[in-house]
Amino acid sequence: MTKPPPDPAVSTAFAADPVRMRDRYAERLRGEGLEHPVVAATIAALRGTAGETTEEFAERMGVPPAAVLAAEAGLLAVEELPDPLRFAIRGFDHRA
């Protein structure tokens, strides 16, 4: 009996590269005219790769859900983010 292929939903063999995902999404958001597309895409990538809802991510980060929504909407620059979100994106470069 042959082994079925790995399920991409649970396999690390198909894990998304969060930096690459962020860069592609940032370009799309930039085209839509967002003021801070890299911040928005970075927060979305962090939340998305964790598989969390806005509320779950906000709770884990210790910030109000409105802060996550504002960041993902491109309304906040890096220096305007609440400290926990700013620290969470420290590993990404900020070209916004």
Secondary structure by P-SEA (a helix, b strand, c coil): cccccccccccccccccaaaaaaaaaaaaaaaccccaaaaaaaaaaaaaacccaaaaaaaacccaaaaaaaaacccccccccaaaaaaaccccccc
